[in-house]
Amino acid sequence: MITTLSHSTHIDLDEAWPKDSTESYVDCRSWGRRLRYSATADGIEEFYEFIKDRLTKFTLFGSGDYHHLSALWLRRLEEPVTLVSFDNHPDWDIRPPRWCCGTWINRALELPTVRKAVIWGCGNFELNWPGNLFVSRQALREQRLEVWPWRERLKASGRKRWPGITREDWREKFSAFARRVAGERLYITVDLDCLLREESATNWENGLFTVEDILWALEELRSQATIVGGDLCGAYSVPTFERLKQRIESTIDHPRLEPVTEAEATARNARALRLIWGALTGAPAVAAI
């Protein structure tokens, strides 16, 4: 069990990080195959019953294939928050599977404590037609979903729909956003696929942020608002699955990437973990990886 003194927890689903990367460690590797990429409703609830008393303020977990679990980490919060996500993918798809790394923003917005989700750094096909047909119209209409993608990754259809950011103006726009959330409580999730390929090894396409960009953005938010919790995921790990349907859907959805060894992935992600985890939690990662 995690003691009440723990500030952060490494929930190990896939051996993507060394065991001693945070203050506390929970071995969830037996759950990894069952939860990767997508999960059944029963599976999610069974896992939550297992993990809920072990959750702490900040959570480190593995591949972005498990990003839907962020919607579980959010359940522990009792007061309203704004969810801020740094991710190369919007994860907003309204199509099945319901519990999936590409649909989890909708699960977060269903929680009574999540006021709004704001996603920074998207640069993938979902922002363009026809991918942008599968966003929740209700969330957009109610202004509970806000997306800031890289304009250079958008096609003409995407540029008409989203305000977008460029290397030249994104910090100005982000500072304005930070001022808008001044005084609010924030939950921040960082998927390492928001970073350049040279700075992170993931199971998905990479974005355009640098580690230094994320450090600056976190400082901007901390100067204006209160970070009440957060998580970091997106490290590379070898995919394994429990169900055939899960494996097929994941294989179809995943991009074809250059192969990377586990040793190479760990080395590339080490700096990102050390610096971003420290900026997010206020304490450095425990393990010197």
Buried (B, 14 or more C-beta within 10 A) or exposed (E): EBEEEBEBBBBBBBBBBBEBBBBBBBEBEEBBBBBBBBBBEEBBEBBBEEBEEBBBBBBBBBBBBBBBBBBBBBBBBEEEBBBBBBBBBBBBBBEEBBBBBBBBBBBBBEBEBBBBBBBBBBBBBBBBEEBBEBBBEEBBEEEBBBBBBBBEBBEEBBBEBBEBBEEEEBBEBBBEBBEEBEEBBBBBBBBBBBBEBEBBBBBBBBBBBBBEBBBBBBEBBBEBBEBBBBBBBBBBBEBEBBBEEBBEBBEEBBEEBEEBEEEEBBEBBBEBBBBBBBBBBEBBBBBEB
